[in-house]
Amino acid sequence: MGKLARKVAIVGAGMSKFGFNYPKMRMIDMWQEAWLEAVKLTDKGIKPEDIDELFLGNFTADLFNHQGHLAPLMANLIGLSPKPSSRFEAACASSGIAFRHAVMSIASGMNDVVCVGGVEQMNELNTAGVTSALAAAADTTYEYYAGATFPGLYAAVATAHFHKYGTTSKDLMNIAIKNYENGKENPFAHVQSTIPEVMAKAIEKAKKRGQPVPNWKDEYEFLESSKNPMIASPLRLFDCSLVTDGAAIIFLASEELAYKFTDHPIWVSGIGQGSASLSLHDRKDGKLTTFDATKEAARQAYDMAGLTPEDIQIAEVHDCFTIAELVALEDLGFYKPGEAVKAIANGETKRDGKRPINTSGGLKTKGHPVGATGASQIVEIYKQLAGKAERNRQVQGDLKVGLAQNLGGSGATATVTIMTKEKL
């Protein structure tokens, strides 16, 4: 994997508040909110006339909102018309691949400054409608009509990992507990409560209603209770990401123009994209405990950056389900297969750990508006490397290298992006 022909920098990035925003806010409102936030976080400012092109990630506004042809709509809202705008779709990795193509457009010399974004408004549909729309990212012939929705597909991954490595439900609970702690510190997150705070609210509600008051001794007992029902064994409610609305935007510039917008650009040093079979049943050699698309995307990104997994100090990984975070840590080379659970239990992936993972709260608590997820992961790494993370989630120390991994469907598409403070 060769180097980029031109250096590419992130010069600003921001996101809307993620959450159950509909009907108070629609896609157009969240998109404009993300734009204003990204402009605010661009140190020297940026204007529509500075931007050459829009690269937009969106999975399926067609099914969620009966709205297609999304890119020119969003471009017009932020003053980019009549400049080119294109929509990219790869399920939950939609804005991850939009970002990769945007980087390549600058590296090739086609553009100098671009806007990359993602947006999704999921809550216009009820739960059954959302489930059906998301299932369009699975294999219609062999999975969808057989009733294999994504909780079931990732439950199969979890079951295989449990069987092969002795992983337990408590190992997944450790991931959820950590990500709820991180989400509390993110003012843009869908859920901003720790598990103990969720427990306290449940106890208070029971008291007010005159119901039996729960007597959970710790988070694990709560997560094993009826307040955390089984969705698809072994995955429970708190193992699953949220149905979320939101938008995120990133500004990219060539090396020659980066300093026009900031004195402290964050450099895109490695990008990669991988693919795999759409169906879990078609994965060769029973490969349910690893995602080949992630491993290939990571290989490309590490090679381009000239770095190894040991060099990565902080990462946002795709935890659409807690098992997905666990698998990602192993596929990215941070831990050998079957060994990530011990590191998680020892606190290595916490904000003050050896390698903080999902300081934003991850998809689990920040939220998972599928088309905006990849962009929002890059927003978080940008903020961390630039020292702009809000509240108490700014990781201490000299952060120089971060990574974002964005996964589509049940692992059919993956992107990996490596960002650095210094040009490599």
Secondary structure, DSSP 8 states (H G I E B T S, - for coil): ----SS-EEEEEEEE---BS-TTTS-HHHHHHHHHHHHHHTSTT---GGG--EEEEE-S-HHHHTS---HHHHHHHHTT-TTS-EEEE--GGGHHHHHHHHHHHHHHTTS-SEEEEEEEE--TTS-HHHHHHHHGGGS-TTTTGGGT--HHHHHHHHHHHHHHHH---HHHHHHHHHHHHHHHHT-TT-S----HHHHHHHHHHHHHHHT------SSHHHHHTSTTS-EEETTEEGGGB----BEEEEEEEEEHHHHHHH-SS-EEEEEEEEEE--S-GGG-GGG--S--HHHHHHHHHHHHHHT--GGG--EEE---SBHHHHHHHHHHTTSS-TT-HHHHHHTTTTSTTSSS-B-TT-HHHHT---HHHHHHHHHHHHHHHHHT---TT----S---EEEEEEEETTTTEEEEEEEESS--
